């Protein structure tokens, strides 16, 4: 009996993985419809706080909440748990997903687009466009992992624990994400870069 029970336990779905998958599906469907968190909340009568939690792979939604979300997204409830088809390994330029900045659709002077099909893998690869003067020094980043960045156009200053590293087109940088870091777009032209972070932090 004990061996059977242990086996049943090992075969149970990973609840955290299921919530993460559910959250990513909700976010993907919301983005596809062009809805903000507030708009989906209004359409579904589910609080923005719960939707935000779910999209970040957290929370414990009731079945009633999921039904309401499915109604707000205009899809059958089963669609929240299973996509229409396996994700393609290709991300077309016009189909890139714009990433939210801690719950906000936009960050003044910057745009972040996901270059990988999802955030489920070991890598987060982001296309970053910043306007001249864009500066994140007010909120330095610090988290686990490692980062690599390459500037494609414009000029970007990368600060690692206060030490400035100026990157021009073609220059790249690698560093531990545990070091406090921030960015400043300098010069008169917009900056375009590709940033790789592992593990994903968005």
N, C-alpha and C positions, 0 to 999 in steps of 0.2 A: 504493500500500500504506500509506504513512504517513498519508494522509488518512483512510483507512478505519479504521486503528487509533485515531486520535485521536477519530473519531466514536464508536467502540465504547466508549472510555474515558468519554466524556461521557455515554453512555447507561447506564452502570452505576448500580445503585441506590446511594444515599447510605448508607453503612454506619452512620454515626452516627445518622441519622434512623431507620433500621430498628431499631437497638438501643433508641432512645428510645421508638419505637412499641411494641416488644415489652415493654419495661419497664412502660409505662403499662397495657398489656393485662393483664400479670401482676398488677399492683397492683389494678386494677379487679376482676378475678376474685377475688382474695384477699379484698378488702373485701366483695364481694358474698356470699361464704361466711362472713364474719365471723371470718376467721382472723388471728391475729397472725403476725409473721414466724417466730417460734419454732414455732408450730403447723404452718405450711406446711412448714417445714424438716423437722419430724418426719414429716409425711405423705409428703414427696417424697424424703427422704434427700439433700437439697441443703442446703449450709450456709447459715446465716442471712446470713453475709457476702456470699455470691454473690447471694442473692436481693435483699439490700439494694442491692448494686451495680447489678443489672439494673433494679430499680424506679427507680433514679435515672438510668437511661439510660447506664450504663457497663458495663464488663466484656466478656468474650468467651466466652460459654457454649458448651460442647460440645453436640452433638446429643443425646447421652445425658442430659445435665443437663436439656435442654428436655423430653425424653420423661418424665423423672422429675417435673418440675414439672407437666406436663400431667396426669400420673397423680394427683399430689397435689391438683390443682385440679378433678379429675374432669371433664376436657374433652378432646376430640380435640386432638392437637398443632397442627393447623391453626388452631385457635381462638386460639392464642397470637399468631398473626400477623395474623389478620383477625377483627374483631368480628362478631357475628351480623348487625348492621345498622348503617348510618351513624348516627353520634351525633346525637341530637336537639339542636336549638339551645335547647331548653327544659330548665331544671333545676327540678324540682318540689321544694317545701320538704322533703317527707318523704324525698326521694331524694338530698339533698345528700351529697357525699363528705366525710367527716371527714379532715382532713389530719394526717399524722403530724408530730411535732416532732423532726426529726433522728433518725428511727428509732424514736421512742417513740409509742405510740398515744395517750397522754394527757400533758398538761402540767398540773400542779396549778393549779387555779383558772382555767383557760382552755380554750376549745374553738374550733377553727378549722374552718370548713366552706367548701368551694369552691362559688362561685356560677356559675362558667363550666363548660361541659360537660367541659373538659379543661384541661391546662396547655400545650397545643400552640400557642396563639395568642400574640399580643403582650401580652395583659393577664392578670394574675392577680387575680381579684376574690374576696375572702374575707369571710365573715360571721364576726365575732369576738365571742365572749361571754366576759366575764371577771368573776370574783367580786371583791368588795371586798377591797382590799389586794394584789391581784395585781401583781407588780412584776418587771420584766425588767431592772432596772438592773445586775444581776450579770453579765449577758451582753449588753452593748450590740451592736446590729446595725450593720453597715457593709458595703455592697455596691454594685455598679453599678446605675444606674437611677433611677427617680423614683417617688414614692408620693403617694397622695391618700387621706385618711381622713375619714369623717364619723361623728359620734357620734349614734346614734339614741335612746339612753336612758342614764341614769347620767352619771357624770363621769369623764373620763380625762385624765390629765396626759401630754403628749407632750414628751419632752426631746430637743432637738436640740443636740448638742455641749454638753450641760449646761444649756442654757437651757430653762426650763419654759414650756410653753404649755398652759393649762387649757382643755379642751373640754367643753362641756355639750351637752345634746340640741340638735341642729340645727347645731352648729358644725362646721366642716371645716378641714382643713389640707393643704397641699401642700409637699413638700420633696424635695431630692435625697437619694437613698438612700446616697450616699457620705459624708454627714454622720453621725457616730456618733449613734444614736438608740435610745431605749428608752421604755417605757410603764409607767404606774402607774395602777391603777384606784382612785380615791379615793371617799370618801363611804361611805354605809351600804347602797347598793343596787348590784346587778350592773350592769355596763356592756355595752351592745350597740353595735357599730359595724360599718361596712362599710369595708374597706381595699382599695385598688386599687394594684397594683404592676406596673411595667413595666421590664424584661422579667420574666417569672415567675422566682421565686427558690426556690420550694418543691422 
